[in-house]
Amino acid sequence: MIFKKIKILKNLNLAWAVRYYTKKLARNLNYYFASSRTDYKEIDIEGLRIKIKKIQSRKHEHNLLIMWKRNSELNKGDILDLGGYSGIFGLISAKVNPHNRVCIFEPDAINSQHIEKNIVLNNLTNVSLVRGVVSDKTKQVFFKEHQGGEAGSIVNQGSLKIESYALDNFIESNSIKPTLIKMDVEGAEYLVLSGTRGYLKKAGDLNILLELHYNLVGKYGNTAQDVFKLLDELNFKYIYLDKNQYNEHYWVYKKSIMI
């Protein structure tokens, strides 16, 4: 392994290496100093004010947050936020309806610390953080962090091992009944749905805000068409919401719908 790394370093283009490692160092320093700050910003979602600690700036999809807030208000079951990042969706669900039981899944260490601090900032007691990824199997996996970013991923080899959860197992072992799910899993959409197949098949009333990373699903051996085919097999319907250069948003539902 050491000799392999030495060989790679010897063959690196010097100019490219300087740019790459300078950028990486700047990003790491930015996350380090940002994580030590105690200030926060307050986001207003139709009168609901959520405190968010500043780790890094992010343009929130305001229309999606409004949609999520309205559905969280009417929710009569448990709520899952898959791929929490800052935890904003889970925080909204927990704050808008104290009867909601919310689980936020987030694998990245910096983002997880961020979420924990945001839970405290908003004085929430009905939301919990689950440190790990969601996939098709419950086991330990290698994970490549993006150091406080959004593009971490499951990999075949690496130095960091974290827990992977198949939601069918998680739902059963924790005696929960999700009726509202936000899914932002960086290309692992098909794997997550496959690992939730049992619950999705029998669920009578379930709404999902699906962020489909159409450029990333291929790295797990699937396509966007595979995702929709599986949803069709499970008798779900879906409504296209919007699209940007990275992903598409869909409202996926079985019986009731409010968007």
C-alpha positions as CSV (number, residue, x, y, z in Angstrom):
1,M,0.0,0.0,0.0
2,I,2.8,2.4,0.9
3,F,4.7,1.7,-2.3
4,K,1.6,2.2,-4.3
5,K,1.0,5.6,-2.8
6,I,4.6,6.6,-3.4
7,K,4.3,5.5,-7.1
8,I,1.1,7.6,-7.4
9,L,2.8,10.7,-5.9
10,K,5.8,10.3,-8.2
11,N,3.5,10.4,-11.2
12,L,1.4,13.4,-10.1
13,N,1.3,16.5,-12.2
14,L,2.9,19.1,-9.8
15,A,0.6,22.0,-10.9
16,W,-2.5,19.9,-10.5
17,A,-1.3,18.6,-7.1
18,V,-0.7,22.1,-5.8
19,R,-4.1,23.3,-6.8
20,Y,-5.9,20.2,-5.5
21,Y,-4.2,20.1,-2.1
22,T,-4.4,23.8,-1.6
23,K,-8.1,23.7,-2.2
24,K,-8.4,20.7,0.1
25,L,-6.4,22.4,2.9
26,A,-8.5,25.5,2.6
27,R,-11.7,23.5,2.8
28,N,-10.5,21.6,5.9
29,L,-9.5,24.8,7.6
30,N,-12.8,26.4,6.8
31,Y,-14.7,23.4,8.4
32,Y,-12.4,23.4,11.4
33,F,-12.9,27.1,12.2
34,A,-16.6,27.1,11.3
35,S,-17.3,24.1,13.6
36,S,-15.8,26.0,16.5
37,R,-18.1,29.0,16.1
38,T,-21.1,29.5,18.3
39,D,-23.2,31.8,16.2
40,Y,-26.2,30.7,14.2
41,K,-28.7,31.9,11.7
42,E,-32.5,31.7,11.9
43,I,-34.6,30.5,9.0
44,D,-38.2,31.4,8.7
45,I,-40.5,28.8,7.0
46,E,-44.0,30.3,6.9
47,G,-43.6,31.7,10.4
48,L,-41.8,28.7,11.8
49,R,-38.4,29.8,12.9
50,I,-35.6,27.3,13.0
51,K,-32.1,28.0,14.4
52,I,-29.3,26.6,12.3
53,K,-25.6,26.8,13.3
54,K,-23.4,28.1,10.6
55,I,-21.0,25.4,9.4
56,Q,-21.1,26.5,5.8
57,S,-23.5,28.4,3.7
58,R,-26.2,26.6,1.8
59,K,-29.1,27.8,-0.4
60,H,-32.2,26.2,1.0
61,E,-34.8,25.0,-1.4
62,H,-37.5,27.2,0.2
63,N,-40.5,25.9,-1.7
64,L,-39.6,22.3,-0.7
65,L,-39.2,23.3,2.9
66,I,-42.6,24.9,2.9
67,M,-44.1,21.8,1.3
68,W,-42.3,19.7,3.9
69,K,-43.5,21.9,6.8
70,R,-47.2,21.6,5.7
71,N,-47.0,17.8,5.4
72,S,-45.3,17.5,8.8
73,E,-48.0,19.5,10.4
74,L,-50.6,17.0,9.3
75,N,-48.5,13.9,9.8
76,K,-49.9,11.1,12.0
77,G,-46.9,8.8,12.1
78,D,-43.2,8.8,12.5
79,I,-40.9,10.8,10.2
80,L,-37.5,9.8,8.7
81,D,-35.0,12.3,7.3
82,L,-32.6,10.3,5.2
83,G,-29.4,12.2,4.5
84,G,-29.8,15.0,7.1
85,Y,-26.9,17.3,6.2
86,S,-27.8,20.2,8.5
87,G,-30.9,18.4,9.7
88,I,-33.2,21.2,8.5
89,F,-36.0,18.9,7.3
90,G,-36.0,16.8,10.4
91,L,-35.9,19.9,12.6
92,I,-38.9,21.4,10.9
93,S,-40.9,18.2,11.4
94,A,-40.0,18.0,15.1
95,K,-40.7,21.6,15.8
96,V,-43.9,22.1,13.8
97,N,-45.6,19.1,15.5
98,P,-44.4,18.0,19.0
99,H,-46.2,14.7,18.5
100,N,-44.0,13.7,15.6
101,R,-41.2,11.3,16.4
102,V,-38.3,12.1,14.0
103,C,-35.2,10.2,13.1
104,I,-32.4,11.9,11.1
105,F,-29.9,9.7,9.4
106,E,-26.5,11.3,8.7
107,P,-23.1,9.5,8.1
108,D,-20.7,12.5,8.0
109,A,-19.0,13.3,11.3
110,I,-19.0,17.1,10.9
111,N,-22.6,17.1,9.7
112,S,-23.6,14.9,12.6
113,Q,-22.1,17.3,15.1
114,H,-23.9,20.1,13.3
115,I,-27.2,18.3,13.6
116,E,-26.7,17.6,17.3
117,K,-26.0,21.3,18.0
118,N,-29.1,22.3,16.0
119,I,-31.3,20.0,18.0
120,V,-30.1,21.6,21.2
121,L,-30.4,25.1,19.7
122,N,-34.1,24.5,18.9
123,N,-34.8,22.8,22.3
124,L,-36.2,19.7,20.6
125,T,-36.8,16.4,22.5
126,N,-38.7,14.5,19.8
127,V,-35.9,14.1,17.3
128,S,-33.0,11.7,17.3
129,L,-29.8,11.4,15.2
130,V,-28.8,8.1,13.8
131,R,-25.1,8.2,12.7
132,G,-24.9,6.0,9.6
133,V,-26.1,5.5,6.0
134,V,-29.2,3.9,4.7
135,S,-28.9,1.1,2.1
136,D,-30.2,-2.3,1.2
137,K,-28.5,-4.2,4.0
138,T,-27.8,-3.8,7.7
139,K,-24.1,-4.1,8.1
140,Q,-20.9,-2.1,8.4
141,V,-19.7,-0.5,5.2
142,F,-16.7,1.6,4.1
143,F,-17.7,5.3,3.7
144,K,-15.9,8.1,2.0
145,E,-16.7,11.4,3.8
146,H,-16.9,14.7,2.0
147,Q,-15.9,16.5,5.3
148,G,-19.0,18.4,6.1
149,G,-20.3,18.4,2.5
150,E,-23.2,16.5,0.9
151,A,-21.5,14.1,-1.5
152,G,-20.2,11.3,0.8
153,S,-20.6,7.8,-0.5
154,I,-20.4,4.1,0.2
155,V,-17.2,2.7,-1.3
156,N,-15.7,-0.8,-1.7
157,Q,-12.5,0.0,0.3
158,G,-11.4,2.7,2.7
159,S,-10.3,3.6,6.2
160,L,-13.6,4.6,7.6
161,K,-16.3,2.1,8.6
162,I,-19.8,3.1,9.6
163,E,-23.1,1.4,10.1
164,S,-25.4,0.8,7.2
165,Y,-29.1,0.4,7.9
166,A,-31.8,-1.4,5.8
167,L,-34.9,0.4,6.9
168,D,-37.0,-2.7,7.0
169,N,-34.8,-3.9,9.9
170,F,-34.6,-0.5,11.5
171,I,-38.4,0.0,11.4
172,E,-39.1,-3.4,12.9
173,S,-36.4,-3.2,15.6
174,N,-37.4,0.3,16.7
175,S,-41.2,-0.3,16.5
176,I,-41.8,2.8,14.3
177,K,-44.3,3.5,11.6
178,P,-43.0,6.1,9.1
179,T,-45.7,7.9,7.2
180,L,-43.4,10.7,5.9
181,I,-39.9,10.3,4.6
182,K,-37.3,12.7,3.0
183,M,-34.7,10.9,0.9
184,D,-31.5,12.6,-0.1
185,V,-29.0,9.8,-0.3
186,E,-26.6,10.8,-3.1
187,G,-27.3,8.1,-5.7
188,A,-28.3,5.3,-3.3
189,E,-32.0,5.8,-4.0
190,Y,-32.6,2.3,-5.4
191,L,-30.6,0.6,-2.6
192,V,-32.6,2.5,0.1
193,L,-35.9,1.6,-1.5
194,S,-34.8,-2.0,-1.9
195,G,-33.9,-2.2,1.8
196,T,-37.4,-0.8,2.7
197,R,-39.3,-3.0,0.2
198,G,-41.2,-4.9,2.9
199,Y,-42.5,-1.8,4.7
200,L,-43.2,0.1,1.5
201,K,-45.2,-2.8,0.1
202,K,-47.6,-3.0,3.1
203,A,-47.7,0.7,4.0
204,G,-51.2,2.0,3.5
205,D,-50.5,5.7,3.7
206,L,-47.0,7.0,3.0
207,N,-45.5,10.2,1.5
208,I,-41.9,10.5,0.3
209,L,-40.0,13.6,-0.8
210,L,-37.5,12.0,-3.1
211,E,-34.4,13.7,-4.3
212,L,-33.2,11.6,-7.3
213,H,-29.5,12.1,-8.1
214,Y,-29.8,11.0,-11.7
215,N,-26.0,11.5,-12.3
216,L,-25.0,9.4,-9.3
217,V,-27.3,6.3,-9.3
218,G,-25.0,4.6,-11.8
219,K,-22.1,4.3,-9.3
220,Y,-24.2,1.8,-7.4
221,G,-25.0,-0.2,-10.5
222,N,-28.6,1.2,-11.0
223,T,-30.4,3.7,-13.2
224,A,-33.2,6.3,-12.6
225,Q,-35.5,3.9,-14.5
226,D,-34.7,1.2,-12.0
227,V,-36.0,3.6,-9.2
228,F,-39.2,4.3,-10.9
229,K,-39.8,0.7,-11.9
230,L,-39.4,-0.3,-8.2
231,L,-41.9,2.4,-7.2
232,D,-44.3,1.2,-9.8
233,E,-44.0,-2.4,-8.5
234,L,-44.7,-1.2,-5.0
235,N,-47.9,0.7,-6.2
236,F,-46.6,4.2,-5.6
237,K,-47.4,7.2,-7.6
238,Y,-45.1,10.2,-8.1
239,I,-45.3,13.9,-9.1
240,Y,-42.4,15.7,-10.7
241,L,-41.5,18.8,-8.7
242,D,-38.3,20.4,-10.1
243,K,-34.9,19.8,-11.4
244,N,-31.4,21.3,-11.2
245,Q,-28.0,20.3,-12.6
246,Y,-27.6,17.6,-9.9
247,N,-30.9,16.1,-9.1
248,E,-34.7,16.0,-9.5
249,H,-37.3,16.2,-6.8
250,Y,-40.5,14.1,-6.8
251,W,-43.4,13.7,-4.4
252,V,-44.0,10.0,-4.0
253,Y,-47.2,8.8,-2.5
254,K,-49.5,5.9,-2.0
255,K,-52.9,7.1,-0.8
256,S,-53.1,10.6,0.6
257,I,-51.3,13.5,-1.0
258,M,-50.7,17.1,0.1
259,I,-48.1,19.2,-1.6
